[in-house]
Amino acid sequence: MKPSLSTPSIRDIILVGGGHSHVQVLKAFGMRPEPGVRLTLVCQELETPYSGMLPGCLSGYYTDTDIHIQLMPLARFASARMIHARVEGLDLNQQQLIFADRPPLRYDLLSLNCGAIPEPPQTGVTCVKPIGEFLPKWRRIVDEIKENQSVAIIGSGAGGVELAFAARARLPASTTINLVGETLLAGHANGAARRMMSELKKHHIAWVSDRAVAQTSCAVQLHKQGSLAADYVLWVTDVAAPSWLASTDLDTDSSGFVMVDSYLRSTSHTNVFAAGDVAFLKHQPRPKSGVYAVRAGPVLAKNLRRMARGESLKRFSAQKKYLSLMGTGQRQALATRGNWYAYGRFWWWLKTRIDRAFVEQFNTLPTSSEPVSKLPASLSTDMPEQGARCGGCGAKLAADPLRRVLSRLPTQASARVVLGMGDDAAVLKNSAGVAVLTIDGFRTMFDDPYLFGRIAAHHSLNDIFAMAATPTAALAFVTLPLMSQTLMEEELYQVLSGVTDVLNAHDVPLVGGHSAEGAELGVGLTITGEPGSAMLQKGGLRLGDHLILTKPIGTGVVLAATMQGHVNTDSLRAAQQSMDFSNSGAVQVLLAAGAGAMTDVTGFGLAGHLSEMLRACKLGVSLDLNAIPLLPGIDQLFSLTQSSLQRDNERALQDYEMRGNLTLLDSAVRALADPQTSGGLLAGVPEEHVFDCLERLRALGYTAADIGIVTDTGAAVIV
């Protein structure tokens, strides 16, 4: 039974790494949440590969998708935060993770399942671990390798042997493949090694019984046998602990791996656990193998739960013998356990069945049933959409109801108001001159409070930049979910660190604010500014202006899809990078290009904000749909979901005439109504300055594009 949403979090368990043990911890806590306990997954990647399926992927039997466990949906299933970051250190006294580019993160309990790193004798070789970095390198080798070139695979254990068979299946038949290692299948039965030797010879793979000590441009230097020609060198042996562990006071073995007891708990720090390759089992040492991480997962989950409760822990027993299945190509495999071994198609079938089932259990998760509406039919038609409501700008009120509310309010007139509601920011006169003022904010759309704070700050500053003004100060209003005082303090620190890191980068001090309890994390920022030499407004478009957009669109559907478990890692990475990128550099470029009007593209979508500009200047536009930059993968995402603001935003598309067989069902057209969070600037620039403007914007890192021309027809056309 899941805990009530009103149960506050009291303890933070931080999981570092998305390895084979931690995915089981997440699944276990998702199936049976622990009241008062919050999980946080800190990981460099958004998906984790299952090492047992890597050879099959390299040979072409599996796709990349087949072998990866999607961490974000799994974390969401476990009600865990996911923070996409690289750990650089550990402060055991303060109970904090240390990062290079963000504030430290506090923990109550810490668990490490971040694997080992390769330790080749020198640079220049291609390391198989980490797998996420190796896969694109392998694809390049497959594309680039020429006839009669050679590959040396360093490491003749099970991993190296399977890699050799995968290379034979994928590379040209003329490729020379050498498997280098002092012992073939060390730790396995002699009979199994002899059978594997037979299969290697059958597939024209040579085993070189020696140890690699160095590498030159086209050869591997061996310990005993001189040099071995090799155009490509793949490293599958000699792993080391993550380097940052050496700077901690954790007990480690001679190789730097975390020493743990029979409970998978650090022998020096009782609130730190470790499993998988990063751990050394003090009383039952074992070789590095994924099988132990898989077996340790359920015990680790139980012990983290029991430790949080203050209960006695469960012992982990690492088996001495286990079934090992090694593919040899042509859908056959060698099975070994102790001194027993067998070979054939059955073992390949069993291996693929086990491997697929392991990954599938984490990618196909139980779904919670939505509450059934008991409303009568007469009321149900006005029921808001159920399910996951969007965060970010997808959570704001739609344009039409907002416009109606503002029209019902008394006129906000004052001698001090130069420009009031309707533009990106207000402009006020005071005794010292003129001030620019805006407010913005939303509830979180990320598990990571620091990243959320950064994006909220970028988003709020955009209203000032859209007026070509300079931001000068900020006030913050933060809503925090109810937790223990310690956790609420940490959450506020993380989100305000993100806010202030961005504000300080723009020389904007945070001068005050307020905090309050609420259902979930939210941030609102009031930004003050000073007008620049030119005050750009929405209504300043001129006939013949070209419309320049500084960022791609699609963040709304990406965030909606992520919240609903339809994660596209490429789309999410691109969306995060776009939202966490300042528009400040673009302002001066656009001003220098003679921009006469500007706005930022946010919650009402590109179509909605452009309609506001056109209404203000009473001109038309011809939009080139193919020129509008889109985030990758949103075609597929629109077929799965949409932002909760999408339907209301699409009303703005009624202002536009579709030409060239376009319809409202086309994903590129729907993207025009997609609500943007921390979106790009949209500006009108004279034709003669467009080329230079785009060149300068792109040199600064913007995905800038010329997306249309302002016309005098009074019509808005999409072609």
Stockholm file with secondary structure:
# STOCKHOLM 1.0

chainA/1-719         MKPSLSTPSIRDIILVGGGHSHVQVLKAFGMRPEPGVRLTLVCQELETPYSGMLPGCLSGYYTDTDIHIQLMPLARFASARMIHARVEGLDLNQQQLIFADRPPLRYDLLSLNCGAIPEPPQTGVTCVKPIGEFLPKWRRIVDEIKENQSVAIIGSGAGGVELAFAARARLPASTTINLVGETLLAGHANGAARRMMSELKKHHIAWVSDRAVAQTSCAVQLHKQGSLAADYVLWVTDVAAPSWLASTDLDTDSSGFVMVDSYLRSTSHTNVFAAGDVAFLKHQPRPKSGVYAVRAGPVLAKNLRRMARGESLKRFSAQKKYLSLMGTGQRQALATRGNWYAYGRFWWWLKTRIDRAFVEQFNTLPTSSEPVSKLPASLSTDMPEQGARCGGCGAKLAADPLRRVLSRLPTQASARVVLGMGDDAAVLKNSAGVAVLTIDGFRTMFDDPYLFGRIAAHHSLNDIFAMAATPTAALAFVTLPLMSQTLMEEELYQVLSGVTDVLNAHDVPLVGGHSAEGAELGVGLTITGEPGSAMLQKGGLRLGDHLILTKPIGTGVVLAATMQGHVNTDSLRAAQQSMDFSNSGAVQVLLAAGAGAMTDVTGFGLAGHLSEMLRACKLGVSLDLNAIPLLPGIDQLFSLTQSSLQRDNERALQDYEMRGNLTLLDSAVRALADPQTSGGLLAGVPEEHVFDCLERLRALGYTAADIGIVTDTGAAVIV
#=GR chainA/1-719 SS CCCCTTCCBCEEEEEESCCTTHHHHHHHHHHSCCTTEEEEEEESCSEEECGGGHHHHHTTSSCHHHHEEEHHHHHHHTTCEEEECCEEEEETTTTEEEESSSCCEECSEEEECCCCEECCSSTTSEECCSHHHHHHHHHHHHHHCCTTCEEEEECCSHHHHHHHHHHHHHSCTTCEEEEECSSTTTTSCHHHHHHHHHHHHHTTEEEECSCEEEEETTEEEESSSCEEECSEEEECSCEECCGGGGGSCCCBCTTSCEEECTTSBBSSCTTEEECGGGEEETTSCCCSCHHHHHHHHHHHHHHHHHHHHTCCCCCCCCCSCCCEEEEEETTEEEEEETTEEEEEHHHHHHHHHHHHHHHHHHHSCCCCCCCCCCCCHHHHTTCCCCSCCCCGGGGSCCHHHHHHHHHHSCCCCCTTEEECTTSSSEEEEETTEEEEEEEEEEECCSSCHHHHHHHHHHHHHHHHHHTTCEEEEEEEEEEEECBCHHHHHHHHHHHHHHHHHHHHHTTCCEEEEEEEEESSCEEEEEEEEECCSSCCBGGGCCTTCEEEECSCBCHHHHHHHHHTTCCCHHHHHHHHHHHTSCSHHHHHHHHHTTCCEEEECCTTHHHHHHHHHHHHHTCEEEECGGGSCBCTTHHHHHTTCCCTTHHHHGGGGGGEEECSSCCTTSHHHHGGGCCCSSCCEEEEECGGGHHHHHHHHHHTTCCCEEEEEEESSSCEEEC
#=GC SS_cons         CCCCTTCCBCEEEEEESCCTTHHHHHHHHHHSCCTTEEEEEEESCSEEECGGGHHHHHTTSSCHHHHEEEHHHHHHHTTCEEEECCEEEEETTTTEEEESSSCCEECSEEEECCCCEECCSSTTSEECCSHHHHHHHHHHHHHHCCTTCEEEEECCSHHHHHHHHHHHHHSCTTCEEEEECSSTTTTSCHHHHHHHHHHHHHTTEEEECSCEEEEETTEEEESSSCEEECSEEEECSCEECCGGGGGSCCCBCTTSCEEECTTSBBSSCTTEEECGGGEEETTSCCCSCHHHHHHHHHHHHHHHHHHHHTCCCCCCCCCSCCCEEEEEETTEEEEEETTEEEEEHHHHHHHHHHHHHHHHHHHSCCCCCCCCCCCCHHHHTTCCCCSCCCCGGGGSCCHHHHHHHHHHSCCCCCTTEEECTTSSSEEEEETTEEEEEEEEEEECCSSCHHHHHHHHHHHHHHHHHHTTCEEEEEEEEEEEECBCHHHHHHHHHHHHHHHHHHHHHTTCCEEEEEEEEESSCEEEEEEEEECCSSCCBGGGCCTTCEEEECSCBCHHHHHHHHHTTCCCHHHHHHHHHHHTSCSHHHHHHHHHTTCCEEEECCTTHHHHHHHHHHHHHTCEEEECGGGSCBCTTHHHHHTTCCCTTHHHHGGGGGGEEECSSCCTTSHHHHGGGCCCSSCCEEEEECGGGHHHHHHHHHHTTCCCEEEEEEESSSCEEEC
//
